[in-house]
Amino acid sequence: MKYGKKANVFIPVAAALLLLLSACGDGGRNQQPTATVEISFVQQTYRVEAGKSVTLNVSVQGDTGVEWPSPPSAEGSLTPNGDRALYTPVLPRTEIEKTYEITVTASADRTKSATARVTVYFPAEHVFYYGINNSGRVIGEFHNGSENIDNVRAFVKEGDDYTVIDNPGSAGNTNVRGINDQGHVLGYYENENRYFLKTGGGYEELEDYPGARGTEYTGINNSGQLSGYFTNSGGYTRGFIKTGGSFEIISHPDAVSAACNYYWQCGTFITAINNSGAAAGYFVDSGGVYRGFVKDGGGAYILVDGDDDAASVLVTGINDSGQAVGYFYDADSPARGFVFFMDTGSFDSIDHPGASDNGVRVFGINDSGQIAGWFDDGGKARGFLMQID
């Protein structure tokens, strides 16, 4: 009887265990499989102009939502809406182009994510070249054609690489006017009317000529001498060379000496200086015509005459090899570039096949005879380089 009682106790337990094992041994054949979660961007790379937005679209597989990041304010704004988001990236003033990565995650499986790359760029509709040094570095400006205060980026171009010249402590347009062989850059902040000298990573603000209504800096040589011009209290413009803290005033003897309504209508303008201290520029004569000249290291004035039909000649650059460049206006023609050889007095015009009625302007020449300037193609400014013989 005892054995029978024990048998009656264990038989139902064994049956229950058999049923449980039988159910597990089914291998889940009666269960529904879980759907795989996958996430990806419909497009992996995007390009967008600075100030504009782009819509990012995400493709999802399985029952999941999308978790969007919150980019720092320096990277712009992101407005999610389910599996898409409106992204407005920000281009720092010190960049011409910058790429950001946006990574999204599947909310149902955080191990699944996808990344898109968004490149924001400055839309350079106009490009101006304003100088070139002996290592071939070019200074210039990009212009996007808009009217807002950030429509100009100044740069140094070395080969195919561009470095933006812009003081983070300043706002608005930055312009460049000169570069020497050490890579020191001369420029100014247009909206603040302040000139600066960039040496390495620092920006030094330049002083005005004492008592002047306005002071313009135009060039720099390897010893740090600066060229420029100022307008005095009587409205008359004079050129100068600044060495250290001293200004040497330059006035062409044939320049009109009477005060005028606007500073560009009278006086002397120094636009460039070479490493021997020779200055180049132009003056306004008694007939109101711009006349180009070079003041050599010995103090002599050399007149730069153009073609017989040239109405005005403006010298804008000079090298150490006795060559000066600039642009001139014929009586019935657009601006044309030129190179002037001081040893022979010859004057050769420079044209560009793509130039329109607004012509060609040359602003810089190095000792190897490389020329930098820009021309108007009928709607946009185009920087160019050329080699003279």
VEXDREN-2710 file (C-alpha; in Angstrom, 1 decimal):
% VEXDREN-2710
k/r/px/py/pz
1/MET/0.0/0.0/0.0
2/LYS/2.9/2.4/0.7
3/TYR/4.4/1.7/-2.7
4/GLY/1.0/2.2/-4.3
5/LYS/0.6/5.5/-2.6
6/LYS/4.1/6.6/-3.7
7/ALA/3.3/5.6/-7.3
8/ASN/0.1/7.6/-7.2
9/VAL/2.0/10.6/-6.1
10/PHE/4.8/10.5/-8.8
11/ILE/2.7/9.5/-11.9
12/PRO/0.9/12.8/-12.3
13/VAL/4.1/14.8/-11.7
14/ALA/5.9/12.9/-14.4
15/ALA/3.0/13.4/-16.8
16/ALA/3.0/17.1/-16.2
17/LEU/6.8/17.3/-16.7
18/LEU/6.4/15.4/-20.0
19/LEU/3.8/17.8/-21.2
20/LEU/6.1/20.8/-20.4
21/LEU/9.0/19.3/-22.2
22/SER/6.9/18.4/-25.1
23/ALA/5.7/22.0/-25.4
24/CYS/9.3/23.4/-25.2
25/GLY/10.5/20.8/-27.6
26/ASP/8.3/22.5/-30.3
27/GLY/11.2/24.9/-30.8
28/GLY/8.8/27.9/-30.9
29/ARG/7.2/26.7/-34.1
30/ASN/3.9/28.0/-33.0
31/GLN/5.4/31.6/-32.2
32/GLN/5.5/34.5/-34.6
33/PRO/9.1/35.6/-35.5
34/THR/10.2/39.2/-34.5
35/ALA/10.6/41.6/-37.5
36/THR/14.2/42.8/-38.1
37/VAL/14.9/46.5/-37.4
38/GLU/17.0/48.4/-39.9
39/ILE/17.6/52.1/-40.5
40/SER/19.3/54.1/-43.2
41/PHE/19.3/57.5/-44.9
42/VAL/17.7/57.7/-48.3
43/GLN/20.7/59.8/-49.3
44/GLN/24.0/59.5/-47.6
45/THR/25.6/62.8/-48.7
46/TYR/24.2/66.3/-49.2
47/ARG/25.6/69.7/-50.3
48/VAL/23.8/72.9/-49.3
49/GLU/24.6/76.6/-49.7
50/ALA/25.3/78.6/-46.5
51/GLY/22.1/80.0/-45.1
52/LYS/19.9/77.4/-46.8
53/SER/18.2/74.3/-45.5
54/VAL/18.0/70.6/-46.6
55/THR/15.5/67.9/-45.8
56/LEU/17.1/64.6/-44.5
57/ASN/15.0/61.5/-45.1
58/VAL/15.4/58.2/-43.2
59/SER/14.2/54.8/-44.4
60/VAL/13.2/52.3/-41.6
61/GLN/12.5/48.6/-41.6
62/GLY/10.5/47.0/-38.8
63/ASP/8.4/48.5/-36.0
64/THR/10.6/51.4/-34.8
65/GLY/10.8/55.1/-34.5
66/VAL/13.7/57.4/-35.3
67/GLU/15.8/59.2/-32.7
68/TRP/17.4/62.4/-34.1
69/PRO/20.4/64.1/-32.5
70/SER/20.4/67.7/-31.2
71/PRO/23.4/69.4/-32.9
72/PRO/25.2/72.1/-31.1
73/SER/24.1/75.6/-32.0
74/ALA/27.4/76.1/-33.9
75/GLU/26.4/73.4/-36.3
76/GLY/23.0/74.8/-37.0
77/SER/19.4/73.9/-36.3
78/LEU/17.6/70.5/-36.8
79/THR/13.8/70.2/-36.8
80/PRO/12.7/66.5/-36.7
81/ASN/9.4/65.3/-38.0
82/GLY/9.2/61.5/-37.7
83/ASP/11.5/59.9/-40.3
84/ARG/12.6/63.2/-41.7
85/ALA/14.1/66.4/-40.5
86/LEU/14.8/69.9/-41.8
87/TYR/18.5/70.8/-41.2
88/THR/20.0/74.3/-41.5
89/PRO/23.8/74.1/-41.1
90/VAL/25.9/77.0/-40.1
91/LEU/29.2/77.9/-42.0
92/PRO/31.7/79.5/-39.6
93/ARG/33.1/82.8/-41.0
94/THR/36.6/81.2/-41.0
95/GLU/35.5/78.5/-43.4
96/ILE/34.7/78.3/-47.1
97/GLU/33.3/74.8/-46.8
98/LYS/32.6/72.5/-43.8
99/THR/31.1/69.0/-43.5
100/TYR/28.9/67.8/-40.6
101/GLU/27.8/64.3/-39.7
102/ILE/24.2/63.6/-38.6
103/THR/23.6/60.2/-37.0
104/VAL/20.1/58.8/-36.2
105/THR/19.3/55.8/-34.1
106/ALA/16.4/53.2/-34.2
107/SER/14.3/53.7/-31.0
108/ALA/13.4/50.0/-31.0
109/ASP/17.0/48.8/-31.3
110/ARG/19.7/51.3/-30.3
111/THR/22.4/49.2/-31.8
112/LYS/21.1/50.2/-35.2
113/SER/22.0/53.6/-36.5
114/ALA/22.8/55.5/-39.8
115/THR/24.9/58.5/-40.6
116/ALA/24.6/61.2/-43.3
117/ARG/27.3/63.8/-44.3
118/VAL/26.1/67.3/-45.0
119/THR/28.6/69.8/-46.6
120/VAL/27.7/73.5/-46.3
121/TYR/29.7/75.8/-48.6
122/PHE/30.0/79.4/-49.4
123/PRO/28.5/80.1/-52.9
124/ALA/31.3/82.2/-54.6
125/GLU/29.6/83.9/-57.5
126/HIS/32.5/86.5/-57.9
127/VAL/36.2/85.9/-57.3
128/PHE/38.8/88.7/-57.2
129/TYR/42.6/88.3/-57.1
130/TYR/44.4/91.3/-55.5
131/GLY/48.0/90.2/-55.1
132/ILE/50.7/87.5/-55.4
133/ASN/53.9/87.0/-53.5
134/ASN/57.2/85.3/-54.6
135/SER/56.1/81.8/-53.4
136/GLY/52.9/82.1/-55.5
137/ARG/50.5/82.7/-52.7
138/VAL/47.5/84.7/-54.0
139/ILE/45.3/87.0/-51.9
140/GLY/41.7/87.7/-53.0
141/GLU/38.1/87.8/-52.1
142/PHE/34.9/85.7/-52.7
143/HIS/31.6/87.5/-53.1
144/ASN/28.3/85.7/-53.1
145/GLY/26.3/88.5/-54.8
146/SER/24.0/89.1/-51.9
147/GLU/23.4/92.3/-50.1
148/ASN/23.8/91.0/-46.5
149/ILE/26.8/92.0/-44.4
150/ASP/28.5/88.6/-44.7
151/ASN/28.7/88.5/-48.5
152/VAL/32.5/88.7/-48.7
153/ARG/35.2/86.2/-47.7
154/ALA/38.9/87.2/-48.0
155/PHE/41.4/84.4/-48.6
156/VAL/44.9/83.3/-49.2
157/LYS/45.2/80.7/-52.0
158/GLU/48.2/78.4/-52.1
159/GLY/47.9/75.9/-54.9
160/ASP/44.4/74.5/-54.6
161/ASP/44.1/75.3/-50.9
162/TYR/42.2/78.3/-49.6
163/THR/42.6/79.8/-46.1
164/VAL/40.0/82.3/-45.0
165/ILE/41.3/85.6/-43.6
166/ASP/38.9/86.7/-41.0
167/ASN/39.3/88.0/-37.4
168/PRO/36.8/86.2/-35.2
169/GLY/36.4/89.4/-33.2
170/SER/35.1/91.3/-36.2
171/ALA/31.8/91.3/-38.0
172/GLY/30.9/91.8/-41.6
173/ASN/33.0/91.9/-44.7
174/THR/36.8/91.4/-44.7
175/ASN/38.9/92.6/-47.5
176/VAL/42.6/92.1/-48.4
177/ARG/45.1/94.5/-50.0
178/GLY/48.6/93.1/-49.7
179/ILE/50.8/90.1/-48.9
180/ASN/54.6/89.8/-48.5
181/ASP/56.9/86.8/-48.8
182/GLN/56.5/85.9/-45.1
183/GLY/52.8/85.5/-45.7
184/HIS/51.8/88.6/-43.7
185/VAL/48.5/89.9/-45.0
186/LEU/47.2/93.4/-45.0
187/GLY/43.5/94.0/-45.1
188/TYR/40.5/95.8/-43.5
189/TYR/37.1/95.3/-42.1
190/GLU/34.7/97.2/-44.4
191/ASN/31.9/97.8/-42.0
192/GLU/34.2/98.9/-39.2
193/ASN/36.6/100.8/-41.4
194/ARG/39.6/99.3/-39.6
195/TYR/42.8/98.1/-41.2
196/PHE/44.7/95.2/-39.8
197/LEU/48.0/93.3/-40.4
198/LYS/47.8/89.5/-39.9
199/THR/51.0/87.8/-38.9
200/GLY/50.7/84.1/-38.1
201/GLY/47.5/83.7/-36.1
202/GLY/47.3/87.2/-34.7
203/TYR/45.6/90.4/-36.0
204/GLU/47.2/93.8/-35.3
205/GLU/45.0/96.9/-35.8
206/LEU/46.8/99.6/-37.7
207/GLU/46.7/103.3/-36.7
208/ASP/45.3/106.1/-38.8
209/TYR/47.5/108.9/-40.0
210/PRO/47.4/111.6/-37.2
211/GLY/44.5/114.0/-37.8
212/ALA/43.4/112.5/-41.0
213/ARG/39.8/112.2/-42.1
214/GLY/40.5/108.7/-43.4
215/THR/43.5/106.4/-43.9
216/GLU/43.8/103.6/-46.4
217/TYR/46.6/101.0/-46.4
218/THR/47.4/99.4/-49.7
219/GLY/50.6/97.3/-49.6
220/ILE/53.4/95.7/-47.5
221/ASN/56.9/94.6/-48.3
222/ASN/59.3/92.0/-46.7
223/SER/60.7/94.5/-44.1
224/GLY/57.2/95.4/-42.9
225/GLN/57.0/98.8/-44.6
226/LEU/53.4/99.8/-45.4
227/SER/52.1/101.9/-48.3
228/GLY/48.9/103.8/-48.5
229/TYR/47.2/107.3/-48.5
230/PHE/45.2/109.6/-46.3
231/THR/42.9/112.5/-46.7
232/ASN/43.7/115.5/-44.6
233/SER/41.3/117.9/-42.9
234/GLY/41.2/120.1/-46.1
235/GLY/40.0/117.2/-48.2
236/TYR/43.3/116.7/-50.0
237/THR/44.8/113.2/-50.5
238/ARG/48.4/112.3/-50.0
239/GLY/50.3/109.1/-50.3
240/PHE/52.6/107.7/-47.6
241/ILE/55.1/105.0/-46.7
242/LYS/55.0/103.9/-43.1
243/THR/58.2/102.5/-41.5
244/GLY/57.7/101.4/-38.0
245/GLY/55.8/104.3/-36.4
246/SER/56.9/107.0/-38.9
247/PHE/55.0/108.2/-41.9
248/GLU/56.8/109.5/-45.0
249/ILE/54.4/111.7/-47.0
250/ILE/54.5/111.3/-50.8
251/SER/52.9/113.9/-53.1
252/HIS/53.5/113.9/-56.8
253/PRO/54.7/117.3/-58.0
254/ASP/52.1/117.4/-60.8
255/ALA/49.2/116.4/-58.6
256/VAL/46.4/118.9/-58.3
257/SER/46.8/120.6/-54.9
258/ALA/43.5/122.3/-54.4
259/ALA/40.9/120.7/-52.1
260/CYS/38.1/118.8/-53.8
261/ASN/34.6/117.6/-53.0
262/TYR/35.6/113.9/-52.9
263/TYR/39.0/112.4/-51.9
264/TRP/39.4/110.5/-55.2
265/GLN/39.2/113.7/-57.2
266/CYS/42.5/115.2/-56.2
267/GLY/45.9/114.3/-54.7
268/THR/48.3/111.4/-54.7
269/PHE/47.5/107.7/-54.1
270/ILE/50.2/105.2/-53.2
271/THR/49.0/101.6/-54.0
272/ALA/52.1/99.4/-53.6
273/ILE/55.6/99.1/-52.3
274/ASN/58.5/96.7/-53.2
275/ASN/61.3/95.4/-51.2
276/SER/63.7/98.2/-52.1
277/GLY/61.2/100.8/-51.0
278/ALA/60.1/101.9/-54.4
279/ALA/56.4/103.1/-54.3
280/ALA/53.8/102.8/-57.1
281/GLY/50.5/104.6/-57.5
282/TYR/48.7/107.4/-59.4
283/PHE/47.8/111.0/-59.0
284/VAL/45.1/113.3/-60.3
285/ASP/46.4/116.1/-62.6
286/SER/44.9/119.5/-63.2
287/GLY/42.6/118.1/-65.9
288/GLY/41.1/115.5/-63.6
289/VAL/42.9/112.6/-65.2
290/TYR/44.5/109.7/-63.3
291/ARG/48.3/109.5/-64.1
292/GLY/50.3/106.4/-63.1
293/PHE/53.8/106.7/-61.7
294/VAL/56.6/104.9/-59.8
295/LYS/58.7/106.6/-57.2
296/ASP/62.0/104.7/-57.3
297/GLY/64.3/104.1/-54.3
298/GLY/66.3/107.2/-55.2
299/GLY/63.3/109.5/-55.0
300/ALA/62.8/110.0/-58.8
301/TYR/59.3/110.0/-60.2
302/ILE/58.8/107.8/-63.3
303/LEU/55.6/108.5/-65.2
304/VAL/53.7/105.4/-66.4
305/ASP/52.1/106.4/-69.7
306/GLY/49.7/104.2/-71.5
307/ASP/48.6/104.1/-75.2
308/ASP/48.1/107.5/-76.8
309/ASP/44.3/107.0/-76.3
310/ALA/44.6/106.1/-72.6
311/ALA/42.4/108.5/-70.6
312/SER/43.5/107.3/-67.2
313/VAL/46.3/105.0/-65.9
314/LEU/46.3/103.5/-62.4
315/VAL/49.4/101.6/-61.2
316/THR/48.5/99.0/-58.6
317/GLY/51.5/96.7/-58.1
318/ILE/55.3/96.6/-58.4
319/ASN/57.9/93.9/-58.0
320/ASP/61.7/94.0/-57.4
321/SER/62.5/93.2/-61.1
322/GLY/61.5/96.7/-62.4
323/GLN/58.0/95.8/-63.5
324/ALA/54.8/97.6/-62.5
325/VAL/51.2/96.6/-63.3
326/GLY/47.8/98.1/-63.1
327/TYR/44.9/99.0/-65.4
328/PHE/44.0/101.9/-67.7
329/TYR/41.0/103.3/-69.5
330/ASP/40.9/104.1/-73.2
331/ALA/38.6/106.9/-74.4
332/ASP/36.0/104.5/-75.8
333/SER/37.0/101.1/-74.3
334/PRO/36.6/99.2/-71.0
335/ALA/39.4/98.8/-68.4
336/ARG/42.4/96.9/-69.6
337/GLY/45.3/95.6/-67.7
338/PHE/49.0/96.4/-68.4
339/VAL/52.6/95.7/-67.4
340/PHE/55.1/98.5/-67.5
341/PHE/58.9/97.8/-67.8
342/MET/60.7/100.6/-66.0
343/ASP/64.1/99.8/-67.6
344/THR/62.8/100.3/-71.2
345/GLY/59.7/102.4/-70.6
346/SER/57.6/99.9/-72.6
347/PHE/53.9/99.5/-71.8
348/ASP/52.1/96.3/-72.8
349/SER/48.4/95.9/-72.4
350/ILE/46.9/92.8/-70.9
351/ASP/43.5/91.5/-72.1
352/HIS/41.5/88.3/-71.3
353/PRO/39.5/86.5/-74.0
354/GLY/36.6/86.0/-71.5
355/ALA/36.4/89.7/-70.5
356/SER/33.2/91.7/-71.2
357/ASP/32.7/95.5/-71.5
358/ASN/33.8/95.9/-67.9
359/GLY/37.2/94.8/-68.8
360/VAL/40.4/93.5/-67.0
361/ARG/42.1/94.8/-63.9
362/VAL/45.6/93.7/-62.7
363/PHE/46.7/94.2/-59.1
364/GLY/49.8/92.2/-58.4
365/ILE/53.1/91.0/-59.8
366/ASN/55.9/89.0/-58.2
367/ASP/59.6/88.8/-59.2
368/SER/59.0/85.8/-61.5
369/GLY/56.6/87.8/-63.6
370/GLN/53.4/86.1/-62.3
371/ILE/50.4/88.4/-62.5
372/ALA/47.2/88.4/-60.4
373/GLY/44.0/90.2/-61.3
374/TRP/40.4/89.8/-62.3
375/PHE/38.1/90.3/-65.2
376/ASP/34.4/90.6/-65.7
377/ASP/32.8/87.9/-67.9
378/GLY/29.6/89.9/-68.4
379/GLY/28.0/89.2/-65.1
380/LYS/30.6/87.7/-62.7
381/ALA/34.1/88.6/-61.6
382/ARG/36.7/86.0/-62.3
383/GLY/40.2/85.9/-60.8
384/PHE/43.0/85.0/-63.1
385/LEU/46.8/84.4/-63.1
386/MET/49.2/84.7/-66.0
387/GLN/52.9/84.6/-66.7
388/ILE/54.6/87.4/-68.5
389/ASP/57.9/87.0/-70.5
END
